[in-house]
Amino acid sequence: MCLCQHKFVSSAIIILGDNMETYEILRNLREDRDLTQQNIADLLKIGRTMYRRYETGETEIPIRHLKVLCTYYGVTSDHVLGLSGKAKK
C-alpha cells in the first residue's frame, strides 16, 4: 500500500515518497489523464485484461510497451520504473 501524497501544480504531479512500484506509477499516469484501461490497451494493441495485469503487478511490462507509454505520457523510463532521483551506490 502506498502512503504517498500527491500535489498538483499547474497540470504536473509531484509525487512525495519514492517507494512507488511500476504498476502504481502506470495506474497514476493513466488516471491523472482520465483514461481507461481500455484506452491504453488499445494504444498498446493488447487486450484490457493484459493491461490490467501490468497495473496490478501480476505481469511485468515488456520493454516495447514501456517505450510506447513513455513516449505517450512524455516521461522517462526511469520515472515509470520508479528510479527517478535514486542515487547510485
N, C-alpha and C positions, 0 to 999 in steps of 0.2 A: 504494500500500500504506500502510495506516495503522499508525503505530507508537505509537498512543495506548494508555494504560493505563487500566484501569477499576478503581474501588474501589467495593465495595458497602457502603453504610451504611444500615442499617435499611430495607431494600427500596427505597432510592433509589440511583441511579447518579450518580457524579460522573465526568465524562469529562475526563481530563487531556490537554491538547493540543486546540487549536481549529481544526485543519485538516481536520476530517471533512467529507465530502461528504454531500449529502442522502440519497443512496442507502445510504450506510453507516449513517446515523442511522436510517433506516427499518428496515433489517435488524436493527440493535441493539435498537430498541424492540420489534420483534416477537419476537426470540429471547429477550430478557430476560423475556418473559411466557410463554415456552414455547408460542408459537403457530406454526402452519404458514402457509406462503404461501397455501394454500387457505383457511384460516380468514379471512385478511384479504381475499382476493379475494372471498369470499362476503359479507363485510361491505360491500365496495365495489360488489358486484353486477357483477363483471367476472370474466374467466377468470383462472386461475392464471398462465398464460403472460404475460398483460399485466402482472399484478402483479410477476412475476419481473423483467420489463423495468424496472420502477421501481427495484427493489432492486439491479440490476446497472448502472444508469445508462444503459441503452440508450434509455430513453424518459423524458422529464421528466413528473413527476406533475402532473396537472391540478389547478387550484385547488379544484374541487369535491371531489376525493378528498383533497387536503391538509386541507381543513376537517373532513371526516369523521374522518380519522385523528388530527388534533389533539384533537378532542373525545373520541374513543375512548381515546386514550392519556393525556389530561389534560396536554398540553404545548402550548406556543405554536408558532405557525408559525415564529417566529424561531429557536426551538430546532431544529425539523426542517430548516430551511433552512441551519443552521449559522451563524446570525447572532448568537446569544446572546453577549453580553459584548464585542462588537466595537465599538470607538469609531467615531463618525462623523468623517469628515475635512472 
